[in-house]
Amino acid sequence: MAMLKDHCRQKKADFFLLGEVLGDNAGYMFSEAHLDSITDYPGFKGLWSSFNSLNMFEMAHTIKRNYGEMYRGQTLFSFVDNHDVERIASKLTDLEKLPLIYGMLFSLPGIPCIYYGSEWGQTGKKEQGSDDSLRPEFTKPMPNDLTKYIKKLISIRNQSSALQKGEFKELVLTNKQFVFERNDQQERIIVALNLDDQEFTISLNENLISLIDQQEIENQGQIVLKPKTIHYFKVK
Protein backbone atom coordinates (compact mmCIF):
# COMPACT_ATOMS: atom_id res chain seq x y z
CA MET A 1 0.00 0.00 0.00
CA ALA A 2 2.82 2.39 0.85
CA MET A 3 4.48 1.66 -2.50
CA LEU A 4 1.23 2.39 -4.32
CA LYS A 5 0.77 5.66 -2.46
CA ASP A 6 4.33 6.81 -3.04
CA HIS A 7 4.21 5.89 -6.74
CA CYS A 8 0.92 7.72 -7.32
CA ARG A 9 2.09 10.77 -5.37
CA GLN A 10 5.05 11.03 -7.75
CA LYS A 11 2.60 11.07 -10.66
CA LYS A 12 0.14 13.48 -9.05
CA ALA A 13 1.20 15.70 -6.17
CA ASP A 14 -2.28 15.93 -4.62
CA PHE A 15 -3.12 12.21 -4.95
CA PHE A 16 -5.28 11.17 -1.99
CA LEU A 17 -5.45 7.58 -0.72
CA LEU A 18 -8.34 6.64 1.59
CA GLY A 19 -8.56 3.35 3.45
CA GLU A 20 -11.75 1.69 4.71
CA VAL A 21 -10.99 0.45 8.21
CA LEU A 22 -13.88 -1.13 10.10
CA GLY A 23 -12.31 -1.15 13.54
CA ASP A 24 -10.21 1.35 15.44
CA ASN A 25 -6.68 1.83 16.77
CA ALA A 26 -5.33 1.59 13.21
CA GLY A 27 -2.69 4.28 13.36
CA TYR A 28 -0.29 2.02 11.50
CA MET A 29 -2.38 2.65 8.37
CA PHE A 30 -0.95 6.17 8.37
CA SER A 31 2.62 5.39 9.40
CA GLU A 32 3.17 2.12 7.52
CA ALA A 33 0.65 2.18 4.64
CA HIS A 34 1.07 5.94 4.03
CA LEU A 35 -2.70 6.47 3.78
CA ASP A 36 -3.99 10.04 3.84
CA SER A 37 -7.09 9.13 5.82
CA ILE A 38 -9.18 6.18 7.04
CA THR A 39 -12.89 5.76 7.71
CA ASP A 40 -13.96 6.87 11.17
CA TYR A 41 -16.28 4.07 12.29
CA PRO A 42 -15.82 4.91 16.01
CA GLY A 43 -16.95 8.47 15.27
CA PHE A 44 -19.90 7.18 13.22
CA LYS A 45 -21.04 4.99 16.11
CA GLY A 46 -20.47 7.80 18.60
CA LEU A 47 -22.70 10.18 16.64
CA TRP A 48 -25.82 8.09 16.12
CA SER A 49 -25.56 6.34 19.49
CA SER A 50 -25.13 9.54 21.50
CA PHE A 51 -28.11 11.09 19.69
CA ASN A 52 -30.37 8.08 20.26
CA SER A 53 -29.38 7.54 23.90
CA LEU A 54 -29.20 11.28 24.73
CA ASN A 55 -25.68 10.77 26.02
CA MET A 56 -23.29 13.29 24.54
CA PHE A 57 -20.58 12.04 26.88
CA GLU A 58 -20.16 9.14 24.46
CA MET A 59 -19.43 11.46 21.53
CA ALA A 60 -17.08 13.60 23.62
CA HIS A 61 -15.16 10.49 24.71
CA THR A 62 -14.89 9.32 21.09
CA ILE A 63 -13.46 12.67 19.94
CA LYS A 64 -10.87 12.69 22.72
CA ARG A 65 -9.92 9.08 21.99
CA ASN A 66 -9.69 9.61 18.24
CA TYR A 67 -7.84 12.90 18.08
CA GLY A 68 -6.16 13.03 21.47
CA GLU A 69 -4.89 9.45 21.59
CA MET A 70 -5.21 7.01 18.67
CA TYR A 71 -4.95 9.38 15.72
CA ARG A 72 -3.24 12.47 17.06
CA GLY A 73 -2.14 14.68 14.17
CA GLN A 74 -4.21 12.75 11.60
CA THR A 75 -7.53 13.50 9.88
CA LEU A 76 -10.26 10.86 9.71
CA PHE A 77 -12.96 10.35 7.06
CA SER A 78 -16.20 11.03 8.95
CA PHE A 79 -19.78 10.07 8.09
CA VAL A 80 -23.24 9.36 9.52
CA ASP A 81 -24.00 6.55 7.05
CA ASN A 82 -22.50 4.78 4.05
CA HIS A 83 -22.89 1.81 1.70
CA ASP A 84 -22.51 -0.78 4.49
CA VAL A 85 -24.67 0.58 7.32
CA GLU A 86 -28.27 1.67 7.84
CA ARG A 87 -29.15 5.09 6.49
CA ILE A 88 -29.09 7.67 9.27
CA ALA A 89 -32.74 8.56 8.55
CA SER A 90 -33.58 4.96 9.51
CA LYS A 91 -31.10 4.79 12.39
CA LEU A 92 -32.19 7.85 14.35
CA THR A 93 -35.10 7.34 16.72
CA ASP A 94 -36.11 11.03 16.47
CA LEU A 95 -36.07 12.44 12.94
CA GLU A 96 -36.32 16.01 14.25
CA LYS A 97 -32.64 15.53 15.07
CA LEU A 98 -31.65 14.61 11.52
CA PRO A 99 -30.49 18.16 10.64
CA LEU A 100 -28.67 18.36 13.98
CA ILE A 101 -26.55 15.28 13.39
CA TYR A 102 -25.40 16.80 10.09
CA GLY A 103 -24.66 19.99 12.00
CA MET A 104 -22.35 17.95 14.21
CA LEU A 105 -20.78 16.12 11.27
CA PHE A 106 -19.72 19.35 9.59
CA SER A 107 -18.43 20.99 12.78
CA LEU A 108 -16.31 18.19 14.25
CA PRO A 109 -12.73 17.33 13.28
CA GLY A 110 -12.47 15.14 10.20
CA ILE A 111 -13.32 15.05 6.50
CA PRO A 112 -17.14 14.92 6.35
CA CYS A 113 -18.75 12.70 3.72
CA ILE A 114 -22.37 12.53 2.54
CA TYR A 115 -23.71 9.20 1.25
CA TYR A 116 -25.72 9.70 -1.94
CA GLY A 117 -29.44 10.21 -1.27
CA SER A 118 -28.99 10.88 2.42
CA GLU A 119 -28.85 14.60 1.69
CA TRP A 120 -32.62 14.47 1.24
CA GLY A 121 -33.26 11.96 4.05
CA GLN A 122 -33.37 8.68 2.14
CA THR A 123 -34.11 5.70 4.41
CA GLY A 124 -32.65 2.22 4.15
CA LYS A 125 -32.02 -0.84 6.30
CA LYS A 126 -30.27 -4.14 5.82
CA GLU A 127 -32.93 -6.71 4.90
CA GLN A 128 -32.47 -10.49 5.02
CA GLY A 129 -28.72 -10.10 4.98
CA SER A 130 -28.79 -7.95 1.83
CA ASP A 131 -27.45 -4.44 1.33
CA ASP A 132 -29.65 -3.77 -1.71
CA SER A 133 -31.95 -1.38 0.16
CA LEU A 134 -28.92 0.65 1.23
CA ARG A 135 -27.84 1.16 -2.37
CA PRO A 136 -30.93 2.03 -4.45
CA GLU A 137 -30.87 3.50 -7.92
CA PHE A 138 -32.29 7.02 -8.19
CA THR A 139 -33.50 8.32 -11.54
CA LYS A 140 -33.29 11.93 -10.37
CA PRO A 141 -32.32 13.98 -7.31
CA MET A 142 -35.03 14.71 -4.74
CA PRO A 143 -33.78 17.84 -2.93
CA ASN A 144 -35.77 19.24 -0.02
CA ASP A 145 -35.28 21.47 3.02
CA LEU A 146 -32.72 19.07 4.49
CA THR A 147 -30.72 19.32 1.28
CA LYS A 148 -30.72 23.12 1.47
CA TYR A 149 -29.63 22.98 5.10
CA ILE A 150 -26.75 20.61 4.37
CA LYS A 151 -25.63 22.83 1.46
CA LYS A 152 -25.53 25.75 3.90
CA LEU A 153 -23.41 23.73 6.35
CA ILE A 154 -21.04 22.78 3.54
CA SER A 155 -20.72 26.43 2.49
CA ILE A 156 -19.97 27.53 6.06
CA ARG A 157 -17.32 24.84 6.51
CA ASN A 158 -15.70 25.60 3.16
CA GLN A 159 -15.24 29.22 4.25
CA SER A 160 -13.98 28.40 7.75
CA SER A 161 -10.39 27.37 8.34
CA ALA A 162 -11.20 26.67 12.00
CA LEU A 163 -13.95 24.18 11.15
CA GLN A 164 -11.76 22.49 8.57
CA LYS A 165 -8.52 22.08 10.50
CA GLY A 166 -8.79 24.03 13.75
CA GLU A 167 -8.12 22.80 17.26
CA PHE A 168 -10.96 21.30 19.30
CA LYS A 169 -11.82 22.56 22.79
CA GLU A 170 -14.71 21.27 24.91
CA LEU A 171 -16.67 24.03 26.69
CA VAL A 172 -19.94 22.56 28.02
CA LEU A 173 -20.92 18.90 28.22
CA THR A 174 -24.10 17.33 29.59
CA ASN A 175 -26.18 14.37 28.49
CA LYS A 176 -28.25 16.51 26.11
CA GLN A 177 -25.98 19.48 25.39
CA PHE A 178 -22.55 19.77 23.83
CA VAL A 179 -20.77 23.10 23.36
CA PHE A 180 -17.25 23.20 21.93
CA GLU A 181 -14.86 25.53 20.17
CA ARG A 182 -12.92 25.09 16.93
CA ASN A 183 -10.12 27.59 16.56
CA ASP A 184 -6.99 28.46 14.64
CA GLN A 185 -4.92 31.61 14.18
CA GLN A 186 -7.58 33.17 11.93
CA GLU A 187 -10.84 32.58 13.79
CA ARG A 188 -12.81 31.04 16.63
CA ILE A 189 -16.05 29.13 16.04
CA ILE A 190 -18.26 28.02 18.93
CA VAL A 191 -20.63 25.15 18.17
CA ALA A 192 -23.60 24.77 20.51
CA LEU A 193 -25.89 21.72 20.37
CA ASN A 194 -29.06 21.29 22.40
CA LEU A 195 -30.78 17.91 21.98
CA ASP A 196 -33.28 18.55 24.75
CA ASP A 197 -36.99 19.29 24.40
CA GLN A 198 -36.38 22.26 26.70
CA GLU A 199 -34.36 25.45 26.33
CA PHE A 200 -30.82 25.50 27.69
CA THR A 201 -28.83 28.60 28.70
CA ILE A 202 -25.08 28.87 28.21
CA SER A 203 -22.67 31.59 29.32
CA LEU A 204 -20.79 33.25 26.46
CA ASN A 205 -19.16 36.62 27.07
CA GLU A 206 -18.46 37.34 23.41
CA ASN A 207 -19.79 39.34 20.50
CA LEU A 208 -20.90 36.73 18.00
CA ILE A 209 -22.18 36.13 14.50
CA SER A 210 -24.55 33.21 14.07
CA LEU A 211 -23.27 31.68 10.84
CA ILE A 212 -26.31 29.52 10.08
CA ASP A 213 -28.89 32.33 10.19
CA GLN A 214 -26.44 35.24 9.69
CA GLN A 215 -27.48 37.20 12.78
CA GLU A 216 -25.20 39.33 14.92
CA ILE A 217 -25.41 38.77 18.68
CA GLU A 218 -24.09 41.43 21.03
CA ASN A 219 -22.40 40.34 24.24
CA GLN A 220 -25.20 39.57 26.68
CA GLY A 221 -23.30 37.14 28.90
CA GLN A 222 -25.80 34.38 28.23
CA ILE A 223 -27.38 32.74 25.20
CA VAL A 224 -30.54 30.65 25.24
CA LEU A 225 -30.43 27.58 23.01
CA LYS A 226 -33.87 26.64 21.78
CA PRO A 227 -34.96 22.97 21.93
CA LYS A 228 -33.39 20.63 19.35
CA THR A 229 -31.09 23.18 17.73
CA ILE A 230 -27.47 23.52 16.74
CA HIS A 231 -25.63 26.81 16.26
CA TYR A 232 -22.32 27.88 14.75
CA PHE A 233 -21.21 31.10 16.43
CA LYS A 234 -18.23 32.99 15.04
CA VAL A 235 -16.48 35.16 17.62
CA LYS A 236 -16.18 38.74 16.31
N, C-alpha and C positions, 0 to 999 in steps of 0.2 A: 504493500500500500504506500509506504514511504517513497519507494522508487517511482511509482506511478505519479504521486503528487509532485515530486521534484522534477520529473521529466515534463509534465504538463505545465508547471510553473515556468520552466525555461521557454516553452513555446508561447505562453500567454501569461503575462505578469500578474494579472488579476484573477487567474484561475482559482476557483473555490471548490474545495472537496468536502462534502458533507457525509457523515457516517450515521447510519441508523443503529443506535445502541438501545436495546430494550431494558437493560438494567441500569445500575448506577456505579459509581466509583470506577469509572473507566478513563481516568486521566491519562493512562498510557496511550490512548488513541490519539492524543495530541502530541505527546513526547516521542512515541515510537513510530506511529503510523503517519504522523505529520498532517493529520486532518485539521481543517480550519474550524469545524464545529461538529457537534454530535447532537442527536435528538435528546430533548430534555423530558424524558418520561417521568422522573420524580417531580418536576415542576408541573407537568400535566396533571398528575394524580393529586398534587397538592392543591391546585386550583379548583377542580370540580369537587373534590372531597371537602375542602374547607367551606365552599359555598353551600353544599348540601347539608353539612353537619353544623353549620354556623359556628365554626371553630377556626378563626383566622390565625390562631397560634400554629396550626399545622402548616399554613402557607409561609408564615414568618420563619418557622424552623427550617423548611425546605430551602428558602432563599439563603439563609445563613449557611446551611450545609453545602449547598451548591457552590456559592460564590465566595464563602469565607473559608471553606475547607477543601472539598473535593476538587473543585475546578477554579481555584483562585487564579485570576489573570486570564481566564478563558471566556469565551462567549458561546452560550448554548442556543440551540435551535428550538424555540418555544412554540407551543401550540395548545389549543383546547380540544382539538379532535384531529383525526387523520384517517388514512385509508384502512387502518387496522383496528380502530376502536369506535365505539358508539359515537354518533354525532352528539355534540354538546347540547343541542336542542332536545335530544332524547334523554341525555344523561342528567341534566339539571332537574331538580324536583320543583323548582319555582321558576317559570319562564320569565317572570318580571325581572329576574336577575341576569337574563341573557345579555343585555347590553353591558351590564356591569362587569361580567367576566371578561368581555372584550376590552373594557376599560382597563382592567388589571393587566391583561396580556400585553397591551401596547405601552404600559407604563413601567413594567418590571424589567430588570436586566435580561438581555437575550436578544435573539433575532426572531421577532414574531412572524408566524406563518398562518395563513388562512387556508383551510381546506375547501376546495371548490364546492359551491352551493351553500356552505355554512354561512356565507355573508348575507344570505336572506333567510336563515333559520331552517334550513333543510333538516329533517329528522332522518334517523336511520339506526337500526339495531342489528346485531348479529342474529341470524335466524337459522336454526337447525344446522349450526356449524358452518354456515356460509356467510361470506362477506359481501354478497351481491347487493344487498340493500344499502350497504355503506358506499357503494360505488355506482350509483345510477347514471344513466345517460340523460342529459338535459338537451332539449332541442333549442332552447333559448334561455337567456338569463331571466331571472324573476326578481329584480331589485325591489326593495321596499324601504320602510323607515329604518330598519336595522342596517341595511346596506349603506344608507346615507350616513348613519351614525358612525359606522366603521370607517367609511371614507374620511370622515372628519378626524377620527382618531389617527388614521394613517398620515393625514396632512399635518397634524400637530406634531407627531413624532418625527416626521421628515424634516421639520423646521427646528427641531430641538436637539441640540448636541447633548444636553444633559439626559434626556430620555433615551437617546441612542447609546451613549457610552459613559454616562456620568456615574459617580459613586452613589451607593445606596445607603440611606440612613433611616432607621426606624424611629418614629416620633411618638405615635400612640398605637397601642395594641390591646384590643379586647376580643372577646369571642365574635362580636358582630361588627367591629370597626377596625380599620387598619389605615393609619396615616403614616406616610413615609416621604422622605425627600430624595430627589435625584439631583445631583449637582456636579458642575465642573467649573472651570475658570470663567466661563462665559455667563452662566445662568444657574438659577435655583428653581426647581419645580417641586411643589408640594402636592402629593396625590392623597386625596382623602376619600375613603370608601366607607359607606354606611349601609350595611346589609339589613339593619333592623327595620321593623315596621313603625318605629318611633323615631322622632328627631334625636339628634345627638349633637352636643355642643363641644367644640374644641377651642383651645386657646391658641391664637396666632397673632402675634404683635407685629404685623407686617402690612405694608401696602401691596395689594395683590391685583393680578389680572386673571380672571377666570377664562382659561383658554377655550373651553368647550362652548360656552355661550358668549364669550367676548365681552364680559362686563368687568368694569374696574371696581375694586372693593377697597375703600379707605380703611386704614388701621382702626379697628373697633375693639381690638383685644380678644374678641370671641367671634366665632363663625358657627352658625347653626347649619348642620347637615340634614337635609330633608330625608325622609325614609327612602331606602333603596335607591341611593344615588352615589355617583362617583364624580369627583371634581379634580381637574388639573389646575392648580393655582401657580402662576408664575410670579415670583417675588420681584417687585419693581425696584 
